[in-house]
Structure formats: C-alpha cells, structure tokens
Amino acid sequence: MFKSIEQISNDYNGQWVFMINCKKDKYNSIIGGEVVFHDKSMNAVLREMKSANHKGNSSYVRYVGEILHHYS
C-alpha cells in the first residue's frame, strides 16, 4: 500500500524503512512509497533489502526520525 513520506514518518518514527515503488516530486525528492520492511536496526533492513532482490521500480532505504548527536 502506498504511503506518503509524512505517513511513513508518523508510522515508523525512529526506524529504518525499506520502500519500493517510490514516487518523487519535480525536485527528485521522495514523496512516498510502499514500505516492505522496517526495523530499528539498519543492518536488519539492509539484509532484508538484499534478500528481497527487488527489481523494477525504484527502491529506497531511509531512517525516519531525528538523528541524535552525541558529544563527549
């Protein structure tokens, strides 16, 4: 099911998402897609992406949420 990037951000906040059939706007920014897999672990998502062996329409991996910076 297609979801907008806003819906994906709300549903999967703090997780990595693997999307297929992505749509882009006129500025070439991702505006949505179908979420195939999501997890808090980037490695888990990348493994799933590799095993899915998706061909055809565009696919995309992204982290949804705020990236915290740690200072020593």
C-alpha positions as a printed NumPy array, in Angstrom:
array([[  0.   ,   0.   ,   0.   ],
       [  1.377,   3.417,  -0.988],
       [  2.05 ,   5.812,   1.887],
       [  3.172,   9.412,   1.781],
       [  6.508,  10.266,   3.373],
       [  4.543,  12.044,   6.118],
       [  2.559,   8.866,   6.891],
       [  5.761,   6.813,   6.881],
       [  7.424,   9.296,   9.245],
       [  4.494,   9.051,  11.672],
       [  4.159,   5.252,  11.487],
       [  7.861,   4.323,  11.68 ],
       [  9.479,   7.106,  13.703],
       [ 12.897,   6.023,  14.998],
       [ 13.236,   3.175,  12.486],
       [ 14.887,   2.383,   9.177],
       [ 12.465,   1.667,   6.341],
       [ 12.882,  -0.152,   3.015],
       [ 10.425,   1.161,   0.429],
       [  9.636,   0.135,  -3.14 ],
       [  7.639,   1.761,  -5.941],
       [  8.749,   5.155,  -4.686],
       [  7.376,   8.339,  -6.182],
       [  9.358,  11.571,  -6.475],
       [  8.356,  15.194,  -6.843],
       [  9.637,  17.587,  -9.502],
       [ 12.724,  18.236,  -7.332],
       [ 13.544,  14.482,  -7.301],
       [ 12.715,  14.163,  -3.584],
       [ 10.935,  11.01 ,  -2.386],
       [  7.281,  11.788,  -1.588],
       [  6.175,   8.255,  -0.732],
       [  6.244,   4.565,  -1.49 ],
       [  5.313,   1.091,  -0.274],
       [  7.03 ,   0.067,   2.964],
       [  8.274,  -3.51 ,   2.574],
       [ 10.251,  -3.81 ,   5.806],
       [ 11.104,  -1.658,   8.817],
       [ 13.274,  -2.119,  11.881],
       [ 15.284,  -0.118,  14.403],
       [ 18.403,  -1.859,  13.07 ],
       [ 19.853,  -0.546,   9.812],
       [ 21.634,  -3.866,   9.278],
       [ 18.374,  -5.819,   9.553],
       [ 16.762,  -3.593,   6.929],
       [ 19.748,  -3.882,   4.588],
       [ 19.736,  -7.688,   4.933],
       [ 16.022,  -7.771,   4.121],
       [ 16.566,  -5.457,   1.161],
       [ 19.28 ,  -7.736,  -0.19 ],
       [ 17.179, -10.88 ,   0.248],
       [ 14.146,  -9.235,  -1.398],
       [ 16.204,  -8.781,  -4.578],
       [ 13.704,  -6.168,  -5.768],
       [ 13.902,  -5.322,  -9.445],
       [ 11.937,  -2.803, -11.404],
       [ 10.554,   0.33 ,  -9.856],
       [ 12.679,   2.468,  -7.595],
       [ 13.54 ,   1.336,  -4.096],
       [ 14.803,   3.405,  -1.219],
       [ 16.139,   2.992,   2.327],
       [ 15.846,   5.792,   4.833],
       [ 15.958,   6.495,   8.53 ],
       [ 12.772,   8.07 ,   9.838],
       [ 13.251,  10.279,  12.855],
       [ 15.691,  12.599,  14.471],
       [ 19.35 ,  11.642,  14.448],
       [ 20.84 ,  12.449,  17.82 ],
       [ 24.364,  13.785,  18.007],
       [ 26.473,  12.634,  20.928],
       [ 29.117,  14.989,  22.227],
       [ 31.93 ,  13.916,  24.528]])
